Amino acid sequence: MTQTQPSTEPIALVTGADRGLGQALTAALLARGWRVFAGQYMPEWPQLGELAATYPLLSLVPLDVSSDESVAAAARSVAQQADRVDLIINCAGVLSPHTDGRSIREEQDYDEMHRMYRVNALGPLRVVEAFLPLVEPSALKRLCFISSEAGSINRAERTSWFGYCSSKTALNMAVRLLFNRLRPRGYTFRLYHPGWMRTYMSGQRNEAATLEPEQAAVSALGYFLQDRGYDPHLAPRNDEDRLVLRDNRGVEWPF
Ligand SMILES: NC(=O)c1ccc[n+]([C@@H]2O[C@H](COP(=O)([O-])OP(=O)(O)OC[C@H]3O[C@@H](n4cnc5c(N)ncnc54)[C@H](OP(=O)(O)O)[C@@H]3O)[C@@H](O)[C@H]2O)c1
């Protein structure tokens, strides 16, 4: 069995790290010298294995965020290898492109909507619950959530995508409740829309989108790793003491 090693490097957990934004965030953190536990959902997908061959500080952890058992097993595995986790990036997410875009005059697929809720809304909550004891000893205690502009009720203009949009709205509320409980105990939060990315949510790489995931990861990490409490440009507003949904251009979105 692997022994818990006190680590001098900062330590991150990234979910949905096989491809897309999660994979790009994992690579960017490793390049900055972080130790990364990468949630692996698609063992057949090669990129994480290739990264692991380059970076000894990368550990792959089987992780299906929709499964209680998988998330609990991942937390046990990380606890055997590390004394703490400083940063969690909840990135795993799903979309159902073939059914979710249907108008209300077409047949809805409620099983697919449930799947999006299980992954997009409840997955991050499940991960935080299971990993909280590992984050507790960290000085940083940073919890990051990849949400979406699609979850904003105030700015909603779509007329369908019931499952995806509602799952991200539900995520935003779950993060708000976590924030209310954990911010007074020193936890810091990032709730984030990463931009429109050339990733695999629709089943194949979306070449029509505007951002490479590597570009999106640079902007995201800029926000995730920055201390927002003491930014003179934001004063007197303080992003650490209020929960903000921000996008990749730094723009605040209403909930
Ligand atoms: N792409 C965009 O333009 C965009 C815009 C706004 C927000 N986002 C958000 O950004 C995040 C990353 O998405 P992405 O664009 O990088 O998509 P992606 O390329 O599909 O990456 C998401 C990864 O999560 C994995 N995953 C799916 N279900 C999972 C589960 N139950 N447990 C763990 N991992 C799971 C996916 O595997 P499979 O491929 O097998 O499903 C995939 O490897 C998501 O939360 C998404 O909602 C994306």
The ligand as an SDF file (V2000), in Angstrom:
LIG
                    3D

 48 52  0  0  0  0  0  0  0  0999 V2000
  -17.3120   23.2510  -23.6840 N   0  0  0  0  0  0  0  0  0  0  0  0
  -17.8360   24.4500  -23.3910 C   0  0  0  0  0  0  0  0  0  0  0  0
  -17.9410   25.3300  -24.2370 O   0  0  0  0  0  0  0  0  0  0  0  0
  -18.2910   24.6970  -21.9780 C   0  0  0  0  0  0  0  0  0  0  0  0
  -18.9230   25.9220  -21.6910 C   0  0  0  0  0  0  0  0  0  0  0  0
  -19.3100   26.1970  -20.3800 C   0  0  0  0  0  0  0  0  0  0  0  0
  -19.0610   25.2550  -19.3890 C   0  0  0  0  0  0  0  0  0  0  0  0
  -18.4440   24.0630  -19.6890 N   0  0  0  0  0  0  0  0  0  0  0  0
  -18.1810   23.1340  -18.6040 C   0  0  0  0  0  0  0  0  0  0  0  0
  -16.7990   22.8240  -18.6080 O   0  0  0  0  0  0  0  0  0  0  0  0
  -16.6000   21.5570  -17.9520 C   0  0  0  0  0  0  0  0  0  0  0  0
  -15.6220   20.7170  -18.7760 C   0  0  0  0  0  0  0  0  0  0  0  0
  -16.2530   20.3640  -19.9910 O   0  0  0  0  0  0  0  0  0  0  0  0
  -15.4630   20.2310  -21.3670 P   0  0  0  0  0  0  0  0  0  0  0  0
  -16.0050   21.2590  -22.2630 O   0  0  0  0  0  0  0  0  0  0  0  0
  -14.0020   20.1410  -21.1320 O   0  0  0  0  0  0  0  0  0  0  0  0
  -16.0500   18.8220  -21.8840 O   0  0  0  0  0  0  0  0  0  0  0  0
  -15.3700   17.4120  -22.1710 P   0  0  0  0  0  0  0  0  0  0  0  0
  -14.2970   17.5690  -23.1880 O   0  0  0  0  0  0  0  0  0  0  0  0
  -16.5030   16.4970  -22.5030 O   0  0  0  0  0  0  0  0  0  0  0  0
  -14.6990   17.0300  -20.7570 O   0  0  0  0  0  0  0  0  0  0  0  0
  -15.4680   16.6070  -19.6730 C   0  0  0  0  0  0  0  0  0  0  0  0
  -14.8770   15.3330  -19.1360 C   0  0  0  0  0  0  0  0  0  0  0  0
  -15.6720   14.8760  -18.0010 O   0  0  0  0  0  0  0  0  0  0  0  0
  -15.8950   13.4790  -18.2030 C   0  0  0  0  0  0  0  0  0  0  0  0
  -17.0480   12.9370  -17.4600 N   0  0  0  0  0  0  0  0  0  0  0  0
  -18.3010   12.7040  -17.9090 C   0  0  0  0  0  0  0  0  0  0  0  0
  -19.0420   12.1390  -16.9440 N   0  0  0  0  0  0  0  0  0  0  0  0
  -18.2410   11.9930  -15.8830 C   0  0  0  0  0  0  0  0  0  0  0  0
  -18.4160   11.4380  -14.5790 C   0  0  0  0  0  0  0  0  0  0  0  0
  -19.5930   10.8920  -14.2180 N   0  0  0  0  0  0  0  0  0  0  0  0
  -17.3800   11.4280  -13.7250 N   0  0  0  0  0  0  0  0  0  0  0  0
  -16.1820   11.9670  -14.0870 C   0  0  0  0  0  0  0  0  0  0  0  0
  -15.9410   12.4680  -15.3080 N   0  0  0  0  0  0  0  0  0  0  0  0
  -16.9620   12.5000  -16.1890 C   0  0  0  0  0  0  0  0  0  0  0  0
  -16.1100   13.3820  -19.6950 C   0  0  0  0  0  0  0  0  0  0  0  0
  -16.1130   12.0410  -20.1540 O   0  0  0  0  0  0  0  0  0  0  0  0
  -17.0630   11.6780  -21.4350 P   0  0  0  0  0  0  0  0  0  0  0  0
  -16.4640   12.3950  -22.5970 O   0  0  0  0  0  0  0  0  0  0  0  0
  -16.9980   10.1880  -21.5230 O   0  0  0  0  0  0  0  0  0  0  0  0
  -18.4670   12.1890  -21.1140 O   0  0  0  0  0  0  0  0  0  0  0  0
  -14.9300   14.2050  -20.1850 C   0  0  0  0  0  0  0  0  0  0  0  0
  -13.7310   13.4830  -20.1710 O   0  0  0  0  0  0  0  0  0  0  0  0
  -17.9830   20.9450  -17.7970 C   0  0  0  0  0  0  0  0  0  0  0  0
  -18.4150   21.0840  -16.4620 O   0  0  0  0  0  0  0  0  0  0  0  0
  -18.8500   21.7820  -18.7250 C   0  0  0  0  0  0  0  0  0  0  0  0
  -20.2080   21.8130  -18.3010 O   0  0  0  0  0  0  0  0  0  0  0  0
  -18.0670   23.7730  -20.9670 C   0  0  0  0  0  0  0  0  0  0  0  0
  1  2  1  0
  2  3  2  0
  2  4  1  0
  4  5  1  0
  4 48  2  0
  5  6  2  0
  6  7  1  0
  7  8  2  0
  8  9  1  0
  8 48  1  0
  9 10  1  0
  9 46  1  0
 10 11  1  0
 11 12  1  0
 11 44  1  0
 12 13  1  0
 13 14  1  0
 14 15  2  0
 14 16  1  0
 14 17  1  0
 17 18  1  0
 18 19  2  0
 18 20  1  0
 18 21  1  0
 21 22  1  0
 22 23  1  0
 23 24  1  0
 23 42  1  0
 24 25  1  0
 25 26  1  0
 25 36  1  0
 26 27  1  0
 26 35  1  0
 27 28  2  0
 28 29  1  0
 29 30  1  0
 29 35  2  0
 30 31  1  0
 30 32  2  0
 32 33  1  0
 33 34  2  0
 34 35  1  0
 36 37  1  0
 36 42  1  0
 37 38  1  0
 38 39  2  0
 38 40  1  0
 38 41  1  0
 42 43  1  0
 44 45  1  0
 44 46  1  0
 46 47  1  0
M  CHG  2   8   1  16  -1
M  END
$$$$
